[in-house]
Amino acid sequence: MAEGGAGVPFFFVLSGFVLTWSAQRGTKIRTFYRRRFARIWPAHMVALIAAFFVFYRVDPPDGMPWIKPISISVMVLSVFLLHGWSNDPNILYGGNPASWTLSVEAFFYAYHPFVQRATARLKTAGGLVFCAVVIVVSAAYRLALFRWPHTVPVLPQPVLHSTAFLFGIGLAIALRSGWKPRIPMWFAFAVTIGGLLLLWYSGSHPADVPGAITMGLCQKEVLTLLYGFLILAAAARDIRGGRSLLRSKPLVALGQWSYAFYLVHATILYAIKEFHGVAGPIGWSNLTWYAGVCALSIVASWLLFKFVEHPLERKLRGPR
């Protein structure tokens, strides 16, 4: 299991859940698209410009593989969030490396209004069945791709990650119909952490875990189930009016800056690596180094949110 990438499905599940939960009847599709554009593109564009000076050179230096030759075509694809449709790493992670997920999200935004309308009459049972079908179909594809690699096509990232997004939609459908499962948060966290540890251990010691190969092949489906369960528990508690640390002012503020943080964190990290060098061998001594990078990224994300993301989103969204 790639520890860093394991967190990506969480945000895709959350995205599908939040968009569906907050959807209002009668919203025109073009209004939805305008709001989504206002939400992600201005900050993306500013972060892309900053990333260009960190990740691209006319003559890339030796020993810094993250710095690539300038490619106009890759930059254009990045501007319009189309680079996620390529499985070539130089294109997929082109421009701002973090923005490949925005390319995936742009695809989600494109079809969400149509899925929303098609599932408008589903209730709790229908939402849960929807989730189950999404997981089964996705897992079947993964296993088929493993068994017949020369016959089954490799799908692009936006399609592959639709599993998590659609699963989030199904969860929101189930909850909006009045379902309020009582799942203790400590139990939801325990299940999620236990599942992550099991995924990691099965990947490191496949002979010791029954079904380790299948679990590894369907890793994204397993992660989608784990994160979906955690989101379900937290959302159900909020619906019931339960207390939550997540509603505290510091965490709400960090949540507001989180999109900007995601956009700038890699740029800041690699800029520091270029001028300061790598942190060194893995060890506790690196905590100070990473804490500094984290603090700098938080400050940069606040600036990006305050002066770009928030004001431009309000201006571009138009009247409420």
C-alpha distance (Angstrom), angle and dihedral (degrees) to the residues before:
residue distance angle dihedral
M1 . . .
A2 3.81 . .
E3 3.80 100.6 .
G4 3.82 95.8 -154.0
G5 3.78 96.0 45.7
A6 3.80 91.6 46.0
G7 3.79 89.8 79.2
V8 3.80 95.4 57.4
P9 3.85 96.8 80.8
F10 3.81 89.2 55.3
F11 3.79 91.8 65.0
F12 3.79 92.7 44.5
V13 3.82 91.4 52.5
L14 3.81 89.5 46.3
S15 3.81 91.2 48.4
G16 3.81 93.2 54.1
F17 3.80 90.6 45.5
V18 3.82 96.6 48.6
L19 3.81 95.8 43.9
T20 3.80 91.6 50.5
W21 3.80 95.6 41.8
S22 3.80 93.0 49.8
A23 3.83 96.4 41.1
Q24 3.80 114.2 122.3
R25 3.77 123.6 -149.8
G26 3.76 114.5 -111.5
T27 3.81 95.7 28.8
K28 3.78 107.9 143.0
I29 3.78 117.6 -125.4
R30 3.80 92.7 -123.3
T31 3.82 88.9 52.4
F32 3.79 90.3 52.2
Y33 3.80 91.2 50.0
R34 3.80 92.4 48.2
R35 3.78 91.5 51.6
R36 3.78 92.6 48.4
F37 3.80 90.8 49.1
A38 3.80 90.3 50.0
R39 3.79 90.0 48.8
I40 3.79 100.7 53.6
W41 3.81 113.9 12.8
P42 3.84 105.8 66.0
A43 3.81 94.3 52.3
H44 3.80 90.2 40.6
M45 3.78 91.4 55.1
V46 3.81 94.6 49.6
A47 3.82 91.2 46.6
L48 3.82 90.0 48.5
I49 3.80 91.6 55.2
A50 3.81 90.6 51.3
A51 3.82 91.6 46.2
F52 3.81 91.9 52.3
F53 3.81 91.5 66.3
V54 3.81 91.6 49.8
F55 3.80 102.4 42.1
Y56 3.83 102.9 33.5
R57 3.81 136.1 60.4
V58 3.78 135.3 164.4
D59 3.81 86.6 -126.7
P60 3.84 109.6 22.3
P61 3.82 113.4 -145.6
D62 3.79 121.6 -117.8
G63 3.78 119.3 -102.5
M64 3.81 94.5 29.8
P65 3.82 105.6 90.8
W66 3.81 92.9 174.1
I67 3.81 90.4 68.6
K68 3.83 110.2 83.3
P69 3.80 136.4 -173.3
I70 3.80 114.1 -90.6
S71 3.80 112.1 -90.6
I72 3.80 117.9 -173.9
S73 3.81 92.8 -167.0
V74 3.81 92.6 53.7
M75 3.79 91.4 48.2
V76 3.82 91.7 50.2
L77 3.80 90.9 50.6
S78 3.79 89.0 49.4
V79 3.80 93.1 50.6
F80 3.80 91.0 55.1
L81 3.84 93.9 38.4
L82 3.78 94.7 -118.8
H83 3.81 98.8 120.6
G84 3.80 92.8 90.6
W85 3.80 90.1 72.8
S86 3.79 91.3 71.7
N87 3.80 123.1 77.3
D88 3.82 90.3 -158.1
P89 3.84 103.5 111.3
N90 3.81 91.9 -142.4
I91 3.80 89.0 59.8
L92 3.81 100.9 30.5
Y93 3.81 91.8 53.7
G94 3.79 94.2 31.9
G95 3.78 124.6 129.5
N96 3.79 105.3 7.8
P97 3.84 102.3 7.4
A98 3.81 91.3 -145.1
S99 3.80 92.5 57.2
W100 3.81 96.2 75.8
T101 3.80 86.7 88.7
L102 3.81 89.5 55.4
S103 3.79 87.9 57.3
V104 3.79 87.5 54.0
E105 3.80 91.5 46.7
A106 3.81 91.1 50.4
F107 3.81 87.9 60.3
F108 3.80 90.1 49.4
Y109 3.79 90.2 51.5
A110 3.80 90.6 50.0
Y111 3.80 94.4 59.9
H112 3.81 102.6 26.7
P113 3.84 96.2 90.1
F114 3.80 90.1 54.4
V115 3.82 94.0 47.5
Q116 3.80 88.3 46.5
R117 3.79 91.7 55.6
A118 3.80 93.9 42.9
T119 3.82 92.0 53.0
A120 3.82 97.9 38.1
R121 3.82 93.8 112.2
L122 3.80 97.1 46.7
K123 3.79 117.6 113.7
T124 3.79 132.1 -164.1
A125 3.80 96.4 -63.9
G126 3.79 91.4 44.5
G127 3.81 91.7 51.0
L128 3.80 92.5 50.9
V129 3.82 91.8 47.0
F130 3.80 88.0 49.6
C131 3.83 89.3 54.6
A132 3.80 92.0 48.5
V133 3.80 93.9 49.5
V134 3.82 91.5 49.3
I135 3.83 91.9 52.4
V136 3.81 94.8 44.9
V137 3.81 94.5 48.4
S138 3.80 92.3 46.4
A139 3.81 93.9 47.8
A140 3.81 90.9 47.4
Y141 3.79 89.3 54.5
R142 3.82 92.1 50.7
L143 3.80 92.2 50.9
A144 3.80 92.3 45.1
L145 3.80 90.7 50.9
F146 3.80 89.8 52.6
R147 3.78 93.8 47.8
W148 3.81 98.2 42.1
P149 3.83 104.6 25.3
H150 3.80 93.7 160.2
T151 3.80 94.1 49.8
V152 3.80 106.2 37.7
P153 3.83 111.4 69.5
V154 3.79 121.0 -125.9
L155 3.78 106.1 -116.8
P156 3.83 122.3 -140.3
Q157 3.80 119.9 -102.0
P158 3.84 97.7 -101.3
V159 3.80 90.3 57.8
L160 3.80 95.3 42.3
H161 3.80 93.2 51.1
S162 3.79 93.1 47.6
T163 3.81 86.4 90.2
A164 3.81 91.8 73.9
F165 3.81 94.3 42.0
L166 3.80 94.3 49.3
F167 3.80 90.4 45.6
G168 3.81 88.7 56.0
I169 3.80 89.3 51.4
G170 3.80 90.3 53.2
L171 3.80 92.1 50.7
A172 3.80 91.6 51.4
I173 3.79 90.6 49.5
A174 3.82 90.5 53.1
L175 3.80 93.5 49.2
R176 3.79 98.5 42.9
S177 3.80 88.8 61.7
G178 3.80 91.2 65.8
W179 3.80 101.8 -90.2
K180 3.83 109.4 147.1
P181 3.81 109.1 176.7
R182 3.80 113.4 -166.5
I183 3.78 102.9 -131.7
P184 3.82 114.7 161.4
M185 3.80 109.9 -126.9
W186 3.80 91.9 -133.4
F187 3.79 88.5 57.5
A188 3.82 92.9 47.3
F189 3.82 90.6 50.9
A190 3.81 91.2 46.3
V191 3.81 92.0 51.7
T192 3.80 92.3 46.9
I193 3.81 95.6 46.9
G194 3.79 91.3 43.2
G195 3.79 90.9 51.0
L196 3.80 91.9 49.5
L197 3.79 91.3 50.1
L198 3.79 90.5 48.8
L199 3.81 90.9 51.5
W200 3.78 90.9 49.9
Y201 3.80 94.0 46.3
S202 3.80 94.3 45.8
G203 3.80 89.5 52.3
S204 3.81 92.2 49.5
H205 3.84 96.5 40.2
P206 3.82 106.8 24.5
A207 3.80 93.1 163.1
D208 3.81 91.4 60.8
V209 3.82 98.0 52.4
P210 3.83 122.5 64.8
G211 3.79 110.7 -128.4
A212 3.80 92.4 13.5
I213 3.81 93.5 141.3
T214 3.80 93.3 51.4
M215 3.79 90.1 45.1
G216 3.79 90.3 51.9
L217 3.78 93.7 48.4
C218 3.82 90.6 49.3
Q219 3.79 94.9 41.0
K220 3.81 94.9 128.7
E221 3.80 91.3 50.6
V222 3.82 90.8 50.0
L223 3.82 90.5 48.5
T224 3.80 90.1 48.6
L225 3.81 90.4 54.5
L226 3.81 93.0 47.2
Y227 3.80 95.4 47.5
G228 3.78 92.1 41.6
F229 3.79 89.8 54.8
L230 3.82 90.9 50.9
I231 3.81 93.1 47.9
L232 3.80 90.6 46.5
A233 3.81 91.8 53.6
A234 3.83 93.4 48.0
A235 3.81 94.2 45.1
A236 3.80 93.6 47.1
R237 3.80 90.4 51.3
D238 3.80 90.7 51.1
I239 3.79 91.2 49.7
R240 3.81 89.6 53.4
G241 3.81 89.4 50.3
G242 3.79 96.0 -112.2
R243 3.77 121.6 164.5
S244 3.79 117.0 -95.9
L245 3.80 134.9 -175.2
L246 3.80 86.7 -150.2
R247 3.81 89.1 74.8
S248 3.81 93.2 59.3
K249 3.82 115.2 116.5
P250 3.83 97.0 -113.1
L251 3.79 93.3 51.0
V252 3.81 92.7 43.2
A253 3.81 88.7 53.1
L254 3.80 92.3 48.5
G255 3.79 88.0 48.8
Q256 3.79 90.7 53.6
W257 3.80 90.4 51.2
S258 3.80 94.9 41.7
Y259 3.81 96.1 95.9
A260 3.80 91.1 51.2
F261 3.81 89.6 45.0
Y262 3.77 90.5 54.7
L263 3.80 91.2 50.3
V264 3.81 95.9 51.4
H265 3.80 105.7 32.0
A266 3.82 97.7 85.4
T267 3.80 92.8 43.6
I268 3.80 92.0 52.7
L269 3.80 93.2 43.4
Y270 3.80 94.7 52.6
A271 3.79 93.9 40.5
I272 3.79 88.2 57.7
K273 3.80 91.1 45.2
E274 3.80 90.7 54.7
F275 3.80 95.2 53.2
H276 3.79 101.3 26.9
G277 3.78 102.2 31.1
V278 3.78 129.0 -125.5
A279 3.77 120.0 -43.8
G280 3.78 92.3 -111.0
P281 3.83 132.7 -120.8
I282 3.78 116.7 -11.6
G283 3.78 109.5 -85.4
W284 3.79 146.7 116.0
S285 3.80 90.4 -85.6
N286 3.81 88.5 72.5
L287 3.80 92.8 64.8
T288 3.79 91.7 87.0
W289 3.81 90.8 50.3
Y290 3.78 92.9 50.4
A291 3.80 92.5 43.1
G292 3.80 88.7 57.6
V293 3.80 92.0 49.1
C294 3.82 89.8 48.3
A295 3.81 93.3 49.6
L296 3.80 91.9 48.5
S297 3.81 90.5 48.3
I298 3.81 91.5 51.2
V299 3.81 91.4 52.3
A300 3.81 91.1 48.0
S301 3.81 91.3 47.7
W302 3.82 90.7 52.2
L303 3.80 90.6 51.9
L304 3.81 92.2 47.5
F305 3.81 91.2 48.2
K306 3.80 96.2 45.1
F307 3.80 99.8 44.0
V308 3.82 104.0 27.7
E309 3.79 118.0 12.0
H310 3.80 101.9 42.6
P311 3.82 101.4 38.5
L312 3.80 95.1 42.5
E313 3.79 92.6 45.7
R314 3.80 90.5 54.0
K315 3.78 91.1 48.1
L316 3.81 96.4 46.1
R317 3.80 96.6 43.0
G318 3.78 91.1 67.5
P319 3.81 125.7 -151.7
R320 3.79 116.7 -17.6
